[in-house]
Amino acid sequence: MDKLIYDVGASNIKFALMTDRGEILERRKIPTPRESLEEYLKAFTDLAAPYAGRYDAVGISTNGRMQPDGNTYRAYTMNFLMGID
């Protein structure tokens, strides 16, 4: 099955649908929502919605720092992510 890949930056979320061999099938880029956690999470689900049933894994790369327990302690430009695991 295919994979959903997100690269979250301060300006944009870059998104790709890839094969398990790394071939990019589709790609998109949208501005990173910075208003609220709800808008931020909605961007992920909106990007994934057209591919329901086509993928079996999701990869997310983003900036920030995490404690060993998984809690975010520095979210750089998106303070609403502070304390989120």
C-alpha positions as CSV (number, residue, x, y, z in Angstrom):
1,M,0.0,0.0,0.0
2,D,1.0,3.6,-0.4
3,K,2.2,6.0,2.4
4,L,1.3,9.5,3.4
5,I,4.2,11.8,4.1
6,Y,4.1,15.2,5.7
7,D,6.9,17.7,6.0
8,V,5.7,20.5,8.4
9,G,7.6,23.8,8.3
10,A,6.9,27.2,9.7
11,S,5.6,28.4,6.3
12,N,4.2,25.3,4.6
13,I,3.1,21.7,5.0
14,K,4.5,19.7,2.1
15,F,2.6,16.5,1.5
16,A,3.2,13.4,-0.7
17,L,1.6,10.1,-1.5
18,M,4.4,7.6,-2.0
19,T,4.7,4.0,-2.9
20,D,6.5,1.6,-0.5
21,R,9.5,1.9,-2.8
22,G,9.7,5.7,-2.4
23,E,8.1,6.7,-5.7
24,I,6.2,10.0,-5.4
25,L,2.7,9.5,-6.8
26,E,1.3,12.9,-5.9
27,R,2.4,16.0,-4.0
28,R,0.9,19.1,-2.6
29,K,1.9,22.1,-0.5
30,I,-0.4,24.3,1.7
31,P,0.4,27.1,4.1
32,T,0.9,25.9,7.6
33,P,-2.1,26.8,9.8
34,R,-0.8,28.8,12.8
35,E,-4.0,30.1,14.3
36,S,-5.0,27.1,16.4
37,L,-4.4,23.4,17.1
38,E,-7.8,22.6,15.6
39,E,-6.9,24.3,12.3
40,Y,-3.5,22.7,12.3
41,L,-4.9,19.2,12.8
42,K,-7.6,19.8,10.2
43,A,-5.0,20.5,7.6
44,F,-3.6,17.0,8.1
45,T,-7.0,15.3,7.8
46,D,-8.0,17.4,4.8
47,L,-4.9,16.5,3.0
48,A,-5.4,12.8,3.7
49,A,-9.1,12.6,3.0
50,P,-8.9,12.0,-0.7
51,Y,-6.7,9.0,-0.1
52,A,-8.8,7.1,2.4
53,G,-8.2,3.3,2.0
54,R,-5.1,3.8,-0.2
55,Y,-2.4,4.0,2.5
56,D,-1.2,2.0,5.5
57,A,1.3,4.3,7.1
58,V,1.9,8.0,7.8
59,G,5.2,9.8,8.3
60,I,5.4,13.3,9.8
61,S,8.5,15.4,10.0
62,T,8.3,18.7,11.9
63,N,10.4,21.2,13.8
64,G,10.4,21.4,17.6
65,R,11.9,19.6,20.6
66,M,10.5,16.8,22.7
67,Q,11.1,15.3,26.1
68,P,11.9,11.6,26.3
69,D,8.3,11.0,27.4
70,G,7.0,12.4,24.1
71,N,5.8,15.8,25.3
72,T,6.7,18.9,23.2
73,Y,8.7,21.4,25.2
74,R,9.6,23.8,22.4
75,A,7.4,24.2,19.3
76,Y,9.2,27.2,17.8
77,T,6.6,29.1,15.8
78,M,3.4,27.3,16.9
79,N,3.0,27.8,20.7
80,F,-0.3,25.9,20.7
81,L,1.8,22.7,20.3
82,M,3.5,23.2,23.6
83,G,2.8,20.2,25.9
84,I,1.3,18.1,23.1
85,D,2.6,14.5,22.8
